[in-house]
Amino acid sequence: MGETILQIKHLSKSFGSHAVLKDIDFSVNKGDVTCIIGASGSGKSTLLRCINLLEKPTSGEIVFHGDNILAGKIDPASYRSKVGMVFQSFNLFNNLTVLKNCMIGLTKVLKKSQAEAEQAALFYLNKVEMGPFINAKPKQLSGGQKQRVAIARALALEPEVLLFDEPTSALDPQMVGEVLTVMRNLATEGLTMIVVTHEMAFARDVSNRVVFMSDGVICEEGSPEELFNNPKNDRTVEFLSRFRQK
């Protein structure tokens, strides 16, 4: 078992009187690929947004290398460079080229020089096979290409953990495979990943830990073999039965 990087302790999030997350607990070790599955509205994306500090949890702790980041001592931008995020809707800057999109975090957050930023951006764009498109604007790219640029942009900051919030759900079916291939390769290289996904085959085949959420709680977690082949919780059984029928 690797070093524990991230611990979520008794995390809760409410919007007004509506509790979206209720007493969430789990840990992430170095090299883990943790897939979070569950029906829409179960709190999966809100959990990732809390981990990335895009939403402020109502209570609980997010412990990164032993420090509770909710205690107010950590600069959010610095933390997000170490715990990066890839969004469902790409979140690229439409007025910037592919290369500039990947450089901006390096220059603004990590204070790299233009030359250093360009070198790193080119490296990661080539890694996701987007090197030929460095001068294109996002509107000239397919959805799959945009998502690969978004992944390269996140990787360029060299995060310790990368969060993926349903990275294929906005894509046409023929483009899903190219993004999942990039993610499989990153998992093989040992990148620590937390992936909210509806791609059950990816969760089953690539992750080493699967978390099933329903109604804002973790109903069950375990290895893919345990969760997919022998689920214990009735809600997990029902959810996976719907997946198998598709």
N, C-alpha and C positions, 0 to 999 in steps of 0.2 A: 504494500500500500504506500502511495506517495505522500509527499508533504501536503498537509491541509492548507489550501490557499484561502478558501472562502467558507464561512459558516453563517447560515441564516438561522437566527434564534428567536423563536416566539414572535415572528413577524406578522403584524396585522395592518390592514389598510381599509379605512372606511371613507366613503364619499357621503358626507352627511350622515344619515342614519343607516345607509346601506353598507354592510360589511362585505368587501370584495375579497379580502384575504383574512384568514382566521388562524392564528397560531401556527405559522409555517415554520418548520424545522428541517433543514438538511445541510449537508456539507459537500464541498467540492475539493477533491484532491488534485494535485498536479497531474496533468495528462488525462484526466477524466473527460469523457464525452457523456454528458448528462442530457437526456432528452426528456422534455416535459410534454406530456400528452394529456388530452382531455377534450371535452366538447367545448364549443364556442361559449364564452361567458363564464368559464370556470375559474378565471383569475390568472391564467398563465401569463398573458402579456403584461398585466399589471405587476405581477411578481418581477418580471425582467426589468420593467421600468423603475421599480423600487430599488432593485439591485444596482441599477445604473444611475440612481439618484435623479431620474427624470420625474419621479413621483416621490413625495416624502411619506415614508411609512407612518402610520398612526402610533404604532408601538413596536417594540422589539429591537433586535440588534442585527447589523450586518457587519460581520467581523472579517476583515481583510488582513491577513498576516498578523493576527493577534490584536489588531486595533479595531475598535468599534467605530466605523466611519460615520455613524449617526451622532457621535459625541461632539461633532462640530470642529474638530481639529484638523480635518483633511480638506484640502482645496478640491472642489468637485471636478474641475477641469483636469487636474493632475491625476486624480483617481480614475477618471474616465479614460485617460490615456493608457491605464494599466488594465482596466476592465472595460473593453470596448464593446460596441454594439452595432449590429447590422440590422437594418429595419426592413419591414415588409415593403414599404413604399420607396425604398432606395435613399431618399433624402439627399440627392446630389444637388449641387448648385448649377442650375440650368444655364447661367451666364458664363460658366467657367469650362475650359476644356477638361477632358479626362485627366490629363497630367496635372493641371492646376487643382482639380478636385482632390487629388491624392496628396498634393504638396501642402495644402492649406493648414491641415492639422499639425504638420511637422514644423512649419514656420511659426504659426500662431501659438501653439500649445507647448511644443518641445523646444522652440526658439532655435531651430536648426537654420543654418545658412541656406540660401537658395540652391547652391550647388549640392550640399548634402541632402536637402529635401528632394531635389530632382533625382539624384542617384537612388535614394531609397524608394521613391515613388515608381521609378522605372523598373526596379528590381521586382516589386510586388505586382505591378501591372503585367510584367512578363510571366510571373508565377501563375497568374490566373488567365493567361493567354489573351491579354488585352493590350499588349505592347503595340500592335499595329494601329491602335485607335487613339493614340495619346493626344492627337490634335482635334479629335471630334468633340462636339458638344453632346450632352446627354440626349437631346431631342433627335439626334442622328442614330441612336443606338436602339437595339431591341431591349425588351425587358430583361432578358437573361444577361445581356451584355452590361446593362446598367447595374444589375445586382453583383456581377463579378467586379465591376469598378468599385462598388460600395464595399465589397469584401477586401479588395486591395487597399482601399483608403483606410479601413480599420486595421489591417495587418501592418501597414506602414508605420504605425505608432508602436509596433512590437508589443502588443498587450500580453499580459500574463493569462488573462481569461477573455474569451470572445463570446458575447451573447448574440444569439440569432433569434429574432422575433418573427417567426413564420416567414422565413426568407424566400419561400417559393410560392406563397399563396396568391401573390399578385401576378404570377406569370402564366402565360399560355402553356398548356401541357407539354408541347414539344420543347419548351425552354427550361422546364424543371430539371431535366437530366443534367444539363451543362452546369447548373449551379450546385446540384447535389454531388456531382463528380469533384468539383473544387473542394467542397466540404469534406468529402470522403478522404481526399488527399491530405487535407489539413489534419484530420483525425489520425491518419497513418503516421504523420510527422510528429505527433505527440502534442499538438496544440490543445490546451484545456478549453473546452467548449460547453456552453449551456444552450440548448437548442429547443425552442418552442416550435413544435411542428405537427402537421397533420399527415406527414409522410411516414406511415407506420413501418414500411419496409426499411427506411433509413434508420428509424429508432431501433428496430429489431436487429439490423445487421451491423450498424456502425457504433452505436452507443455501448458503453459498459455499465450504464445505470439508467433506468427509466423511472420517472416519477409520474404517477397518474393523479391528476387533480380533478375535483368535482365540487362545485358550489363553494369555492374559496378555500378548500382544505386539501391536504395531501391524503388521499384515501389509501394509497399503496405505493411502495417503491421497492425496487430490487433490480437484479440483473435482467437483461432482456429475456433470457431463458425462463427465469422464474415468472416474470410478469406476463409474457405472451403465452407460455405453455401451461402455466399452472396458477392463474390469478386467484387470490384468496377473497378479495372484496367483491360483494355482489355488484357494486356499481362498475368496477373494473371489468367484470365478466360481461355485463350488459354492453358497455362501451366497445369492448373488443369484438363482441359478437356482431355488432353493426359493421365494424370494419371488415370482418371476414366475409360478410355477405356481399360486399361491394365487388 
